[in-house]
Amino acid sequence: MPSLFIDTERLRDLNSGLGQVCLHLGHELVRQRPADWSLTFLVPNGQTGVFGDSVNYIEASWQRKIWIPGLYDVWHCLHQDSDYLPGKAPLILTIYDLNFLERADYSAAKKKRRLAKLQRKINKAALLTAGSAYTASVVREHLTIPAELPMEVVYTGVAVDPANTPAELETHSLIRSFAHSPFFLSMGVIHPKKNVHTLLPLLEAFPDYRLILAGPDRHAYAQHIREQAQKLGVADRLLMPGPVDEATKLWLYAHCEAFMFPSLSEGFGLPVAEAMAFGKPVFSSSLTSLPEVGGKEVYYFENFEPEDMAKVVHDGLHDFGQNPLRQERLKKRAAGFSWPSIASAYWTLYQRLV
């Protein structure tokens, strides 16, 4: 019986993109498991049982990072920063991004150390997967990939289902009271690389609209945004509610007038695909992997000058209103990023290695 080990330790942070990948891919891998395979999941403390009773679990321990050689036929690290590596089992290493290369707060020496650490993992791998074609190109540019080491592009799945949107928002009374006017939405951690401060001048250009920036907001950048909003005189039309639960997230997608994502660096860009699933007009930066996700159906900011961004939004909203087929094309494109198809692709890779 072939055995598969999957590192889903990042379930410890379900508000993160990696946490969501671990959760949804794990469930789908179990659902599609061939009858002759055994599965073992590495999970955070207290998460044993999260994928049902038909699989095995090991709870993560910082004292036990290297496992018994030969115990598993395939070992899959779902992200490049994992500290849990096999002895001799064939390793599939998934690389979602090298966003740290774009961080101004990282020194050249720190970036070099991180690249060297990742290179050592690549040297152990039997197969690499990248979260986008863009990420694959960056990996090839900055790291040494042996000619015999295959690298496949496997995208991220969209798990949101608009049909599950609650009719009423029972929690977040602040959001309920704030969203009685039309609002733009952005979703994701409030971090400089997300570049969401560039959205504040849109409130000057669109005085009838409000802006909701939903996501973890503990970084100092969040306070910078609040201060900028005060200076621009738009603080009363900005809401930063912090992390939101799944029901609130669905409600926000369903009720926003448009979704904004001016991010500077993404390995995939899951919020863009989620907003597309709701058929919402999406305004995104044209950087890194984002055009792979949005294709021709998304409106792109070519720069972040306030007047240019306002024109893109104005023209995009007009075009969206005049084109009734655009909504269905957005939904169709989002449906192409499905967890069933992604889990199927991974099962093909696992069986290839065995």
C-alpha positions in Angstrom: 0.0 0.0 0.0 1.7 3.3 -1.1 1.9 5.9 1.7 1.6 9.7 1.4 2.7 12.2 4.0 1.3 15.7 3.7 2.5 18.7 5.7 -0.6 20.7 6.7 0.9 22.3 9.8 -0.1 25.7 8.5 -3.7 24.9 9.6 -2.6 26.8 12.7 -3.5 30.0 10.9 -6.7 29.6 9.0 -6.9 33.3 8.2 -3.9 32.9 6.0 -3.8 31.8 2.4 -1.6 28.8 3.3 -4.0 27.8 6.0 -6.9 27.8 3.5 -4.8 25.8 1.0 -4.0 23.1 3.7 -7.7 22.9 4.7 -9.3 22.6 1.3 -6.6 20.7 -0.5 -6.4 18.2 2.4 -10.2 17.5 2.3 -10.2 17.0 -1.4 -7.1 14.8 -1.4 -8.9 12.5 1.1 -12.1 12.5 -1.0 -10.2 11.5 -4.1 -7.8 9.0 -2.4 -7.2 5.8 -4.3 -8.4 2.8 -2.3 -4.8 1.4 -2.1 -3.2 4.5 -0.6 -2.7 5.5 3.0 -2.5 9.1 4.1 -0.8 10.8 7.0 -1.3 14.4 7.8 1.0 16.6 9.8 -1.3 19.0 11.7 -1.0 21.6 14.5 -1.6 20.6 18.1 -5.2 19.7 18.7 -6.1 19.3 15.0 -6.1 15.5 14.9 -9.3 14.4 13.1 -9.7 17.5 11.0 -9.7 15.4 7.8 -11.8 12.5 9.1 -11.1 9.1 10.7 -9.9 7.3 7.6 -6.4 8.9 7.6 -3.5 9.1 10.1 -2.2 12.1 12.0 1.0 13.4 13.5 0.8 16.5 15.6 3.6 19.0 14.8 6.5 19.2 17.3 9.4 21.6 17.0 11.5 18.8 18.6 10.7 16.3 15.7 11.4 17.9 12.3 13.2 15.0 10.6 11.3 11.8 10.2 12.3 8.2 9.9 13.8 7.5 6.4 11.7 5.2 4.2 8.6 5.4 6.2 6.6 7.1 3.4 6.6 6.6 -0.3 5.8 10.3 -1.1 6.3 13.4 1.1 4.5 16.6 0.1 5.5 20.0 1.7 2.6 22.3 0.8 4.8 25.4 1.1 8.5 26.3 0.7 9.0 27.5 4.3 8.2 24.1 6.0 10.6 23.0 8.7 9.5 19.4 8.4 11.5 17.5 5.8 11.8 13.8 5.0 14.9 11.6 5.4 14.8 9.6 2.1 11.2 9.7 1.0 10.7 11.3 -2.4 9.9 15.0 -1.7 7.3 17.2 -3.6 8.1 20.8 -2.7 5.4 23.4 -3.5 6.7 26.9 -3.9 4.0 29.6 -3.9 6.1 32.7 -4.2 9.5 34.4 -3.6 7.9 37.6 -2.4 10.6 38.1 0.1 12.9 39.2 -2.8 10.7 42.3 -3.2 10.7 43.3 0.5 12.5 46.6 1.1 12.9 45.8 4.8 15.0 42.7 4.0 18.8 43.2 3.5 20.6 41.7 0.6 22.3 39.3 3.1 18.9 38.1 4.5 17.5 37.5 1.0 20.6 35.5 0.2 20.3 33.4 3.3 16.6 32.7 2.5 17.5 31.7 -1.1 20.2 29.4 0.2 17.9 27.7 2.6 15.3 27.2 -0.2 18.0 25.9 -2.5 18.9 23.2 0.1 15.3 22.0 0.0 15.2 22.0 -3.7 18.3 19.9 -3.8 16.4 17.2 -1.7 13.3 17.3 -3.9 12.1 14.8 -6.5 9.6 17.2 -8.0 8.7 20.8 -7.6 5.3 22.5 -8.0 4.8 26.3 -8.4 1.7 28.3 -7.6 1.8 30.1 -10.9 3.8 30.3 -14.1 5.1 33.6 -12.9 6.4 32.0 -9.7 8.0 29.2 -11.7 9.9 31.8 -13.8 11.1 33.6 -10.7 12.3 30.3 -9.2 14.2 29.5 -12.3 15.7 33.0 -12.3 17.0 33.0 -8.7 17.6 29.3 -7.9 19.4 26.4 -9.5 16.9 23.9 -10.9 18.6 20.7 -12.2 17.6 19.8 -15.7 16.3 16.4 -14.5 14.1 18.0 -11.7 10.6 18.5 -13.0 8.6 21.6 -12.1 4.9 21.7 -12.6 2.5 24.7 -12.3 -0.4 23.8 -10.0 -2.7 26.7 -9.2 -4.7 27.4 -6.0 -8.4 26.5 -5.7 -11.3 28.7 -5.0 -13.4 27.4 -2.1 -15.9 30.2 -1.7 -19.5 29.3 -2.8 -21.8 32.4 -3.4 -24.8 30.1 -2.7 -23.6 30.0 0.9 -23.8 33.7 1.4 -26.0 34.6 4.4 -29.0 36.7 3.7 -28.3 38.8 6.7 -25.0 39.6 8.4 -25.6 38.5 12.0 -22.2 39.5 13.3 -20.1 42.6 12.8 -22.7 45.3 13.5 -20.1 47.9 12.5 -19.9 46.4 9.0 -23.7 46.3 8.8 -24.1 50.0 9.7 -21.1 51.0 7.5 -22.2 49.1 4.3 -25.6 50.8 3.8 -23.9 52.9 1.1 -22.1 51.5 -2.0 -18.6 50.3 -1.1 -15.4 49.1 -2.6 -13.8 46.0 -1.0 -10.2 44.8 -0.6 -9.4 41.5 1.2 -6.1 40.3 2.6 -3.5 41.0 5.3 -2.8 44.7 5.7 0.8 44.8 4.7 2.9 47.2 2.6 3.2 44.7 -0.3 -0.6 44.8 -0.6 -0.3 48.5 -1.5 -3.8 49.3 -0.4 -3.0 52.8 0.7 -3.2 53.7 -3.0 -7.0 53.1 -2.8 -7.6 56.0 -0.4 -7.6 58.7 -3.1 -10.4 56.8 -4.8 -12.7 57.9 -2.0 -12.0 61.5 -3.1 -12.7 60.6 -6.7 -15.9 58.7 -5.8 -17.5 60.6 -3.0 -20.6 58.4 -2.9 -18.5 55.3 -2.1 -17.0 53.8 1.0 -14.0 51.5 1.3 -13.6 48.3 3.4 -10.2 46.8 3.9 -10.8 43.4 5.5 -8.0 41.3 6.9 -5.4 41.0 9.7 -4.3 44.6 10.6 -1.5 44.2 13.2 1.2 45.5 11.0 2.3 49.2 11.5 1.2 49.8 7.9 -2.4 49.6 9.0 -1.9 52.6 11.3 -0.2 54.4 8.4 -3.3 53.9 6.3 -5.6 55.3 9.1 -3.4 58.4 9.4 -3.4 58.9 5.6 -7.2 58.6 5.6 -7.4 61.3 8.2 -5.1 63.6 6.2 -7.2 63.1 3.1 -10.4 63.7 5.0 -11.9 60.3 4.1 -11.5 58.5 7.4 -15.3 58.4 7.9 -15.6 56.4 4.7 -12.9 53.9 5.5 -13.5 50.7 7.6 -10.8 48.3 8.6 -12.6 45.6 10.5 -9.6 43.2 10.9 -9.9 39.5 10.2 -13.4 38.4 9.2 -15.1 35.0 9.5 -16.2 33.0 6.4 -19.8 34.1 6.5 -18.8 37.8 6.7 -16.3 37.3 3.9 -19.0 35.9 1.7 -21.4 38.7 2.6 -18.7 41.3 1.8 -18.0 39.8 -1.6 -21.7 39.6 -2.4 -22.5 43.2 -1.5 -19.5 45.2 -2.7 -19.8 47.3 -5.8 -16.3 46.3 -6.9 -13.2 44.5 -5.6 -9.8 46.3 -5.4 -6.5 44.5 -5.3 -3.5 46.8 -6.1 -1.0 44.3 -4.7 2.7 44.6 -5.6 3.6 41.0 -5.2 1.6 37.8 -5.3 2.3 34.1 -5.8 -1.3 33.6 -7.0 -3.8 36.2 -5.8 -6.6 34.1 -4.3 -8.9 37.1 -3.3 -9.0 38.1 -7.0 -10.3 34.7 -8.0 -12.8 34.7 -5.1 -14.3 38.0 -6.1 -14.5 36.7 -9.7 -16.5 33.8 -8.4 -19.1 36.3 -7.3 -19.1 38.0 -10.7 -17.9 41.3 -9.3 -15.9 43.8 -11.3 -12.3 43.4 -10.2 -9.6 46.0 -10.3 -6.1 44.6 -9.9 -2.5 45.5 -10.3 -0.9 44.0 -13.5 2.1 42.8 -11.5 3.5 39.3 -10.9 1.0 36.5 -11.1 -2.2 38.5 -11.1 -2.8 38.6 -14.9 -2.6 34.8 -14.9 -5.6 34.8 -12.5 -7.7 37.5 -13.9 -7.0 37.1 -17.6 -8.9 39.4 -19.9 -11.9 39.7 -17.5 -10.2 41.9 -14.9 -9.5 45.6 -15.1 -5.8 46.4 -14.4 -4.0 49.4 -12.9 -1.0 50.0 -15.0 0.4 52.5 -12.4 -0.7 53.8 -9.0 -1.1 57.5 -9.8 -4.4 58.6 -8.2 -5.9 60.1 -11.3 -5.0 57.1 -13.5 -6.4 54.7 -11.0 -9.6 56.7 -10.7 -10.0 56.7 -14.5 -9.5 52.9 -14.6 -12.2 52.4 -12.0 -14.6 54.9 -13.7 -14.2 53.4 -17.1 -14.3 49.8 -15.8 -17.5 50.3 -13.8 -19.1 51.9 -17.0 -17.9 49.0 -19.1 -19.1 46.4 -16.6 -22.5 48.0 -16.5 -22.8 48.0 -20.3 -21.6 44.4 -20.8 -24.1 42.0 -19.2 -22.0 38.9 -20.2 -19.0 40.1 -18.3 -20.3 38.8 -15.0 -20.8 35.3 -16.3 -17.3 35.3 -17.9 -15.8 36.2 -14.6 -17.6 33.3 -12.8 -16.6 30.9 -15.5 -13.0 31.8 -15.2 -13.0 31.5 -11.4 -14.6 28.1 -11.8 -11.4 26.9 -13.5 -9.6 27.2 -10.2 -11.3 24.3 -8.5 -10.0 22.2 -5.6 -11.2 19.0 -7.2 -9.1 19.6 -10.4 -6.1 20.6 -8.3 -6.3 17.6 -6.0 -6.6 15.4 -9.1 -3.5 17.0 -10.5 -1.6 16.2 -7.3 -2.8 12.6 -7.2 -1.4 12.2 -10.7 2.0 13.5 -9.5 2.0 11.3 -6.4 1.3 8.2 -8.5 4.0 9.3 -11.0 6.6 9.3 -8.2 5.6 6.0 -6.8 
